[in-house]
Amino acid sequence: MGKRDTRVRGIAARAGGWSARHRWAAVGIWVLFVVLAMGLGSAAGTVELKDSEQLGGETGRAAAIAEQAGIDEPAGETVLLQARKTGLKATDSEFRAAVAAVIEAVEGTGKATDVTSPYDTKTISKDGRSALVQFDMRGDADTAGERVEPVLKAVEKVQKDHEALRIEEIGGASMNKTFDDAFGDDFQQAEFSAVPVALGILLVAFGALVAALVPVLLAITAIMATMGLMMIVSHVQPMDDTSSSVMLLVGLAVGVDYCLFYLRREREERAAGRDPETALRIAAATSGRAIIVSGVTVCVAMAGMLFTGIATFKAMGLASLMVVAVAMVGSVTVLPAVLSLLGKRVETGRIPFLHPDKRRKSNGTAGKGGSGNDSRFWTAVLRVVLARPAISLVVAAGALVAIAAPALGMKTQNLTLDQEFGDSLPIVATYERVNDAFPGGSDPAEVVVRADDINSPEVKSAIADFRARAVSSGASRGPVDVKVHDTQNIAFVYVPLVGGSDLDKAEKSLTILRDDVRPATLGKVDGVEAPISGQVAGSKDFNDQLVSAVAPVFVFVVVFAFVLMLLSFRSLTIAVTSIVLNLLSVGAAYGILVAVFQHGWGASLVGAEGVGAIITWLPLFLFVILFGLSMDYHVFVVSRIREARLRGLTTRDAIQHGVVTTAGVITSAAVIMVAVFAIFGTLSMQSMKQMGVGLAAAVLIDATIIRGVLLPAVMALLGERNWYFPKWLNRLPDLSHDESFEEPSTQPQPPQPPAVEGERVGV
């Protein structure tokens, strides 16, 4: 078979070529990098996000005041005593005996402090059937869940002795323990199961054990290195558990995808008759370039989270950005070295009937890249799309717009306990009973009052006025409790909000406190600071901060993605259509989220239920993640189309070639992403279900309707206008790395002029 001339241009091609020539050095450098990153990270340790750093607005200010004063609020617990039979009241002797027994049992454990009687604190419901015994857990609030079990057992024992009453405990410590017992391993198991799921899909895609293991191992090493880097970076930007979980999710998805793109192209070139060295060079110059363009675009999208000003989002953004960058670098450096080392041994461990060679022979597609079934299916689809591109565009776009329509009524809020977990746990029913009897009592607003002298007559009078007006204004039904820290000159005022677990009503009560009650009381005393926090306040402040961040994040991500596509493909049309198609994909994902989780349409199909709202952080998070990840497929397909066009094919034939030849790898990559994300949709928490279903649905739409129908339809309608690049834009940096590879031929070839490095092929 005649050899053809190839030219090397671009970072990806040069990196791949160097790694293939110095394979042991490339592998050694990568291993050293991973080991050093983990070692230095372990030595540096992780700096965790503090409450004051996670929250914004008044909520964050309140947490900062408490931290600066050195006050660690204990974990508060509540025991609800509620009459089961009609006529039994809190004033009856039987009820009083039960209250006394609870107080004695709780104090007897030695784990509680500041145990209060409802008869002293006036925490008796209006109907007289319910009362609250309140206390604090001794020790650190963060670990109180580990020490609360003796108290829970003591309360259960009192319950057995007083059958006429319902006696139940609820609070920060008891809820943490309950959730850890029920769901503690839930999330961890999902993370661990993601790896074998990805490996199983790769086994089907490659039909060989070694070929399937290579992407998984590279993704895992990229994740390990990023874990170490996160520890180091945490000293500048503190991290939390959420950022680690998101990093693992994104790292596994893009790490496997990037290797999949590279490995499938190398395999395809070998199947087409290239020698191993040439096949690797072509994969480096084409798929390697697509990986760099895609990786940089994803990193830019993730960087958009830094503009939210919210520490949790900044941590997630940095963690995701780092793992994508590490996976990208690994894919264009150590992967070529590994493939060069393995050679034909990459096919070791062939699985009967699964190997592509078997599938190609059975489908009569020997010698073609990709899966025969995929190629045949997408060839049939494209025949219809390219024959009627206008109709295909209208039908597909219309369907996605219809799917996205429910997103116009999206409502976001932090989910309450019953929304997050439904009725799967007894403690949720306790939460609802406490809220019914004492609206807002389980999640009161917390006013942190700081003054020069907290015990001065003016401050004491203002606090008393605040308590009275909080009730008279209708914001609270009381009782309003006060806890004073004399040494630090700080007081905590706890105000149960009217509305309880109904956040819309509770936010109205919060607004009355902040805008009316506080200015008329505490606001009149010079030197007094009184930010209002609590769950309701935290939800509102978080929402407000996210709303203000939407515009800058949106503009940053869209503009930079547009510029990167423009510079990488040297086409104004490609850049514009890329942005529009990605926005359509994100909009469809939003529509599915709202339909399923807000309205409950088909929620049972995914083991969920309509909870009336989308978790506050998810829309912006999904936009950034999806906008970045969707570029994987787009860049890969468009790069292949452009490559074919540069070889001289017509735009229509280039579209056919690009979509069909990438169908197998995109199908495999999409199945892996959907499967990994769907695992998180099986978790018990509604917020995790929303994230998993949203990501899985968006990737599925992106890999099928967007890339298989809309993209070829739009490009077919545009024709040569796809490559429109105004002359006045020629001054922009050229990030395109065009390669020109001649097809192998068995016929003698006429002499060709030597290839000039960097020579561009005009379109």
Secondary structure, DSSP 4 states (H G I P E B T S, - for coil): ---------SHHHHHHHHHHHTHHHHHHHHHHHHHHHHHHHHHH--PBPPHHHH--HHHHHHHHHHHHTT--PPPEEEEEEEESSTT--TTSHHHHHHHHHHHHHHHHTSSEEEEE-HHHHT-B-TTSSEEEEEEEESS-GGGGGGT-HHHHHHHHHHHHH-TTEEEEEEEHHHHHHHHHHHHTTHHHHHHHHHHHHHHHHHHHHHSBHHHHHHHHHHHHHHHHHHHHHHHHHTTTS-B-HHHHHHHHHHHHHHHHHHHHHHHHHHHHHHHTT--HHHHHHHHHHTHHHHHHHHHHHHHHHHHGGGGG--HHHHHHHHHHHHHHHHHHHHHHHHHHHHHHHHGGGGG-SB-TTTSHHHHHHHTT-TT-SS-HHHHHHHHHHHHHHHHSHHHHHHHHHHHHHHHHGGGGG--EEPPPHHHHHTTSSHHHHHHHHHHHHSTTSSS-EEEEEE-S-TTSHHHHHHHHHHHHHHHHTTS--S--EEEEETTTTEEEEEEPPTTTT-HHHHHHHHHHIIIIIHHHTGGGSTT-B--EESHHHHHHHHHHHHHHHHHHHHHHHHHHHHHHHHHHH--HHHHHHHHHHHHHHHHHHHHHHIIIIIS-TTGGGGT----SSEETTHHHHHHHHHHHHHHHHHHHHHHHHHHHHHTT--HHHHHHHHHHHHHHHHHHHHHHHHHHHHHHTTSSSHHHHHHHHHHHHHHHHIIIIIIIIIHHHHHHHHGGGGG---GGGTTS---------PPP-SS-----PPPPTTPPPP-
